């Protein structure tokens, strides 16, 4: 099978990776294209605004397969105001959730959607939850499906970026999070 679907990557330390993917996905949905969204860290129970898109578009499938962000330590401070992010999943639970997300993405590629978004899959590779080769193998089966990969990249993801058709890096210059301000619903989630 010849791969004619494009691979877009939104990466970097700055905000905007998921937002960019949401913009492209919404554009596709509005012209009646089928879109599949697989989130590798986020959970639907978080009350994310994007989860509500499922009820607005019949041509959208969204899956939130994550166990939350992998922090390494069980808690991490947020900014300088004492807020805390908690990681309640074990390493094995994070690995299993990432593998489940990748398997789901593989299965959904077989249905030949117009667009598949793998949100934060690059984080999963960079943090050792998935092997870059496994993600590359899944991409080789995309056919005409366009794929968006998001997340922070590193040495572990260099071949994925090299094989992509478009790579956009979101650089952080300034962020309210650094001042201890939490995410704002509607702007950040």
PLY file of the C-alpha trace (Angstrom):
ply
format ascii 1.0
element vertex 189
property float x
property float y
property float z
element edge 188
property int vertex1
property int vertex2
end_header
0.00 0.00 0.00
1.40 3.36 -1.02
1.36 6.02 1.68
-0.06 9.21 0.23
-1.36 10.57 3.54
0.77 13.36 4.97
2.35 13.27 8.44
2.25 16.56 10.36
4.15 17.04 13.62
3.47 19.76 16.18
6.24 19.66 18.76
8.31 21.82 21.09
8.37 23.07 24.66
5.75 25.76 24.05
1.98 25.69 24.29
-0.07 25.17 21.16
0.66 21.64 19.97
-2.72 20.14 20.83
-4.44 23.41 19.92
-2.90 23.28 16.44
-4.01 19.68 16.01
-7.52 20.63 17.16
-7.60 23.39 14.58
-6.68 21.05 11.74
-9.10 18.39 13.02
-11.94 20.93 13.21
-11.18 22.12 9.70
-11.44 18.50 8.47
-14.65 17.90 10.40
-16.27 21.01 8.95
-15.83 19.67 5.43
-17.39 16.34 6.48
-14.18 14.31 6.66
-13.84 11.46 9.15
-11.43 12.23 12.01
-10.11 9.92 14.72
-8.44 11.42 17.79
-6.35 9.27 20.17
-4.97 11.02 23.28
-2.01 9.27 24.87
-1.96 11.01 28.28
-5.21 12.85 28.77
-8.27 11.30 30.35
-11.86 12.11 29.48
-12.61 12.47 33.19
-10.51 15.66 33.18
-13.42 17.61 31.70
-11.53 18.71 28.60
-13.45 21.01 26.29
-12.29 19.04 23.25
-14.05 15.93 24.55
-17.33 17.72 23.89
-16.58 17.75 20.16
-17.80 14.14 20.00
-21.36 15.29 20.61
-21.07 17.99 17.93
-19.66 15.96 15.03
-20.90 12.56 13.88
-17.73 12.16 11.82
-15.45 12.30 14.88
-14.22 9.50 17.10
-12.27 10.52 20.20
-10.43 8.23 22.57
-8.68 9.26 25.77
-6.45 6.31 26.58
-4.07 7.97 29.04
-3.44 7.56 32.72
-2.45 11.17 33.21
0.91 12.80 32.72
3.95 10.77 33.65
5.84 12.91 36.12
8.35 10.35 37.36
7.94 11.50 40.91
4.45 11.07 42.27
3.91 14.82 42.65
5.32 17.89 40.98
4.90 21.54 41.90
3.17 23.79 39.40
4.82 27.18 39.13
5.64 28.98 42.37
2.22 29.11 44.02
2.36 25.68 45.62
-0.12 23.94 43.32
0.63 20.26 42.83
0.15 17.90 39.91
-0.27 14.31 41.03
0.81 11.21 39.10
-1.22 8.32 40.50
-0.33 5.71 37.85
2.55 3.27 38.10
5.17 3.04 35.37
3.54 -0.17 34.14
0.12 1.50 34.00
1.57 4.35 31.92
3.23 1.85 29.56
0.05 -0.19 29.19
-2.04 2.94 28.53
0.42 4.11 25.84
0.45 0.67 24.20
-3.35 0.62 24.28
-3.42 4.03 22.60
-1.04 2.88 19.87
-3.01 -0.30 19.25
-6.19 1.76 19.04
-4.51 4.09 16.51
-3.43 1.06 14.44
-6.96 -0.33 14.46
-8.46 3.00 13.49
-6.04 3.35 10.56
-7.66 0.21 9.14
-10.97 2.12 8.93
-9.24 4.67 6.67
-10.26 7.96 8.27
-9.26 11.18 6.52
-7.26 12.26 9.59
-5.82 10.48 12.62
-4.51 12.64 15.48
-2.12 10.97 17.92
-2.08 13.58 20.67
1.09 13.56 22.79
2.39 10.36 21.23
5.82 12.01 20.97
5.85 12.43 24.77
5.12 8.71 25.10
8.12 7.88 22.89
10.42 10.46 24.53
9.54 9.14 27.98
10.13 5.49 27.03
6.50 4.38 27.17
6.55 3.47 23.47
9.28 2.56 21.02
9.80 4.92 18.10
9.89 1.92 15.76
6.40 0.84 16.84
4.99 4.28 16.05
6.86 4.32 12.71
5.46 0.88 11.87
1.93 2.15 12.53
2.56 5.19 10.29
3.68 2.88 7.48
0.13 1.53 7.36
-1.53 4.93 6.98
-2.26 4.71 3.25
-4.27 7.81 2.33
-4.93 8.79 5.95
-3.25 12.00 7.06
-1.71 11.75 10.54
-0.87 14.41 13.11
1.62 13.63 15.89
1.90 16.01 18.82
4.08 16.24 21.89
7.53 17.13 23.06
10.23 15.46 21.04
13.77 14.48 21.78
16.49 12.16 20.58
14.12 9.18 20.80
11.76 10.76 18.25
14.29 12.08 15.72
13.39 9.53 13.00
9.69 10.32 13.35
10.41 14.01 12.78
12.74 13.24 9.89
10.06 11.14 8.17
7.31 13.73 8.62
6.07 15.96 5.82
5.60 19.00 8.08
7.20 19.76 11.43
6.23 22.85 13.39
7.98 23.65 16.64
6.11 25.61 19.29
8.69 27.49 21.35
7.90 28.82 24.77
8.92 32.39 25.30
6.67 33.06 28.27
3.88 31.09 29.99
1.53 31.89 32.92
2.27 28.39 34.28
5.78 29.59 35.16
4.20 32.14 37.50
2.11 29.47 39.18
-1.08 30.18 37.27
-3.18 27.14 36.44
-4.61 26.35 33.02
-7.72 28.28 31.98
-10.72 26.35 30.72
-11.49 27.43 27.18
-7.95 28.66 26.57
-5.89 25.68 27.68
-8.31 22.78 27.97
0 1
1 2
2 3
3 4
4 5
5 6
6 7
7 8
8 9
9 10
10 11
11 12
12 13
13 14
14 15
15 16
16 17
17 18
18 19
19 20
20 21
21 22
22 23
23 24
24 25
25 26
26 27
27 28
28 29
29 30
30 31
31 32
32 33
33 34
34 35
35 36
36 37
37 38
38 39
39 40
40 41
41 42
42 43
43 44
44 45
45 46
46 47
47 48
48 49
49 50
50 51
51 52
52 53
53 54
54 55
55 56
56 57
57 58
58 59
59 60
60 61
61 62
62 63
63 64
64 65
65 66
66 67
67 68
68 69
69 70
70 71
71 72
72 73
73 74
74 75
75 76
76 77
77 78
78 79
79 80
80 81
81 82
82 83
83 84
84 85
85 86
86 87
87 88
88 89
89 90
90 91
91 92
92 93
93 94
94 95
95 96
96 97
97 98
98 99
99 100
100 101
101 102
102 103
103 104
104 105
105 106
106 107
107 108
108 109
109 110
110 111
111 112
112 113
113 114
114 115
115 116
116 117
117 118
118 119
119 120
120 121
121 122
122 123
123 124
124 125
125 126
126 127
127 128
128 129
129 130
130 131
131 132
132 133
133 134
134 135
135 136
136 137
137 138
138 139
139 140
140 141
141 142
142 143
143 144
144 145
145 146
146 147
147 148
148 149
149 150
150 151
151 152
152 153
153 154
154 155
155 156
156 157
157 158
158 159
159 160
160 161
161 162
162 163
163 164
164 165
165 166
166 167
167 168
168 169
169 170
170 171
171 172
172 173
173 174
174 175
175 176
176 177
177 178
178 179
179 180
180 181
181 182
182 183
183 184
184 185
185 186
186 187
187 188
